[in-house]
Amino acid sequence: MDLRLRDLEGVWAMVKGKNILTCLEMDLLTNRKHIYPKHVLLQNPGFDGVEIHGAHGYLIDQFLKDQINDRTDKYGGSLENRCRFALEVVEAMSEEIGADRVGIRLSPCANYMESGDSNPEALGLYMADLLNKFGILYLHVVEPRMKTLGERFRCSESLVPMRKAFNGNFIVAEGYDSEDGNNAVAENHADLVAYGRLFLANADLPKRLATLIIRFLMKQTVFNCKT
């Protein structure tokens, strides 16, 4: 299947369908002429920014993980090379709309669609450290316990090194309930906790979570009333 890219002036570029993109075709993917977010943000004031999806076995994640990236050029092999494409996308997006409007989601420990890595902690730490130079708004990371879709595992990996290495806002996700989420923030494990699947059937999820918090606080509080 061929990949067609069009810039804002309507000029088309064709990336021919094949198993491996050439370095020239990779340059087309990160060419600012083919990045639309600035136009979208200007036309739709309700949009605040863009989250780059670098997780769950999709394109960027396939470059990051050594169990699926078998390239032999500058985009494969070493950790530096495998992270090159992701960082190029972040750089291009930051230059186009401003780093303060850019975030990225990563899942270094996950194995979605057979996109696993032999050293996920090193991968996550490397990305967290290199992302600092762009000054992006946040880093959004999937918890190591969620290695595959919908399954929660016991594991030894931790996001703490990534949290310490990244200078911006740090968001964690996957497998959180109300109590876990509050604990994550209270214990400085993260700045924010993202909820996804719980929102699908609960549009009023923030209200529901807030109610649970109030109930918990009331149970922990002793009320002294004077009559």
C-alpha positions in Angstrom: 0.0 0.0 0.0 1.4 3.4 -1.0 1.6 6.2 1.4 0.5 9.6 0.1 1.6 12.8 1.9 0.2 16.3 1.0 1.5 19.6 2.3 -0.7 22.7 3.0 -0.2 23.9 -0.5 -1.7 20.7 -1.9 1.5 19.3 -3.2 1.6 15.5 -3.0 4.5 13.3 -2.3 4.4 9.5 -2.8 6.0 6.9 -0.5 5.8 3.6 -2.4 4.5 0.7 -0.5 7.3 -1.7 0.6 8.6 -3.5 3.7 11.2 -1.0 4.7 11.1 2.8 4.1 14.3 4.3 2.7 16.1 7.1 4.6 14.9 9.5 1.9 11.3 8.4 2.5 11.8 8.8 6.3 12.8 12.4 5.7 9.5 12.9 4.0 7.7 11.7 7.0 9.3 14.2 9.3 9.3 17.1 6.7 7.5 20.1 8.3 5.6 20.7 5.0 3.7 17.5 5.7 2.8 18.3 9.3 -0.8 19.6 9.7 -1.2 20.4 13.4 -0.5 24.1 13.2 -3.2 24.5 10.6 -5.6 22.4 12.6 -4.9 24.4 15.8 -5.5 27.7 14.1 -8.7 26.6 12.6 -10.0 24.8 15.7 -9.5 27.0 18.8 -10.7 24.1 21.0 -7.5 22.2 20.4 -4.8 23.0 22.9 -2.0 20.8 21.5 -0.9 17.5 20.0 0.1 14.2 21.6 2.4 12.1 19.5 1.5 8.4 19.8 4.8 6.6 20.3 3.4 3.6 22.1 1.4 0.3 21.8 3.1 -1.2 18.7 2.3 1.6 16.3 4.8 3.1 13.8 7.1 5.1 16.2 7.1 2.2 18.8 8.1 -0.2 16.0 11.3 1.9 15.5 12.0 2.1 19.2 11.9 -1.6 20.0 14.8 -3.9 19.2 12.5 -7.0 18.9 10.8 -5.6 15.9 13.2 -3.0 14.4 15.6 -4.9 12.1 16.8 -2.0 10.1 20.6 -1.8 9.4 20.7 2.0 8.5 20.8 5.0 10.8 17.3 4.1 12.1 18.2 0.7 13.4 20.6 -1.3 15.6 21.8 0.9 18.4 19.6 2.5 21.0 20.5 5.9 19.6 19.5 4.9 16.1 16.2 3.3 17.1 15.2 6.4 18.9 16.2 8.7 16.1 12.8 8.7 14.3 10.8 9.4 17.4 13.0 12.3 18.3 12.9 13.7 14.8 9.1 13.7 14.9 9.1 15.5 18.3 11.5 18.1 17.0 9.5 18.7 13.8 6.2 19.0 15.7 7.8 21.3 18.3 9.2 23.6 15.7 5.8 23.7 13.9 3.4 24.4 16.8 5.7 25.1 19.8 7.1 22.7 22.3 4.6 23.9 24.9 1.9 22.4 22.9 3.5 19.0 22.4 3.4 15.8 24.4 4.3 12.2 23.6 3.0 8.8 24.8 5.5 5.9 25.2 5.2 2.3 26.3 8.8 1.1 26.7 7.9 -1.9 28.8 4.8 -3.0 26.8 4.7 -5.7 24.1 1.7 -4.7 22.1 1.6 -6.3 18.7 4.9 -8.1 19.4 6.7 -4.8 19.8 8.9 -5.7 22.8 12.3 -4.6 23.8 15.2 -6.5 25.4 16.0 -3.6 27.8 12.9 -1.5 28.3 14.2 0.5 31.3 17.3 1.7 29.3 15.0 2.6 26.4 12.6 4.6 28.6 15.4 6.4 30.4 17.2 7.3 27.2 14.0 8.8 25.7 13.1 10.7 28.9 16.6 12.2 29.0 16.8 13.2 25.3 13.2 14.6 25.3 14.4 17.3 27.8 16.2 19.2 25.1 13.0 20.0 23.3 11.2 21.3 26.3 7.9 19.6 25.5 4.9 20.0 27.7 4.7 16.4 29.0 5.7 12.8 28.7 2.9 10.3 29.0 4.0 6.7 29.8 2.2 3.4 30.1 2.9 1.5 33.3 5.2 -1.5 33.0 2.5 -3.8 34.6 0.4 -3.3 31.4 2.5 -5.3 29.0 -0.4 -6.3 26.8 -3.9 -5.0 26.2 -6.2 -5.4 29.2 -3.8 -7.6 31.2 -2.1 -6.5 34.4 1.1 -8.2 35.4 3.4 -8.2 38.4 6.7 -6.9 37.3 10.0 -5.5 38.6 10.3 -2.6 36.2 9.5 0.9 37.4 8.9 4.3 35.8 10.7 6.1 38.7 13.9 6.5 36.7 12.0 8.0 33.8 10.1 10.3 36.2 13.4 11.5 37.7 15.1 12.0 34.3 12.3 14.0 32.6 12.1 17.7 33.5 8.6 18.3 32.3 5.2 17.1 33.4 5.1 13.3 33.8 1.8 11.5 33.2 1.2 7.8 33.9 -1.5 5.6 32.6 -3.0 2.1 32.5 -4.4 -0.1 35.3 -5.3 2.8 37.6 -8.4 3.1 39.8 -9.2 6.1 42.0 -7.1 5.0 44.9 -4.1 4.1 42.8 -4.2 7.3 40.9 -4.3 9.5 44.1 -1.5 7.5 45.6 0.6 7.9 42.4 0.4 11.7 42.6 0.7 11.9 46.4 3.8 9.8 46.4 5.3 11.9 43.5 5.3 9.0 41.2 3.6 11.3 38.6 2.2 14.7 38.1 -0.9 13.5 36.5 -2.8 10.2 36.0 -4.6 9.5 32.7 -7.7 7.4 32.5 -8.8 5.9 29.2 -11.1 2.8 29.2 -12.9 4.0 32.4 -14.1 7.1 30.4 -15.7 5.0 27.6 -18.8 4.1 29.6 -18.5 6.9 32.2 -18.6 10.4 30.7 -18.9 11.8 34.2 -15.8 10.0 35.5 -14.2 13.0 37.1 -17.3 13.6 39.2 -17.4 9.9 40.1 -13.8 9.9 41.2 -14.3 13.2 43.1 -17.2 11.6 45.0 -15.1 8.6 46.0 -12.4 11.0 47.3 -14.9 12.9 49.4 -16.3 9.7 50.8 -12.7 8.5 51.7 -11.9 11.8 53.4 -15.1 11.7 55.4 -14.2 8.2 56.7 -10.7 9.4 57.7 -12.0 12.6 59.4 -13.2 12.9 63.0 -15.7 15.7 63.3 -15.8 17.6 66.6 -19.1 19.4 67.0 -20.0 21.8 69.8 -23.7 22.1 70.8 
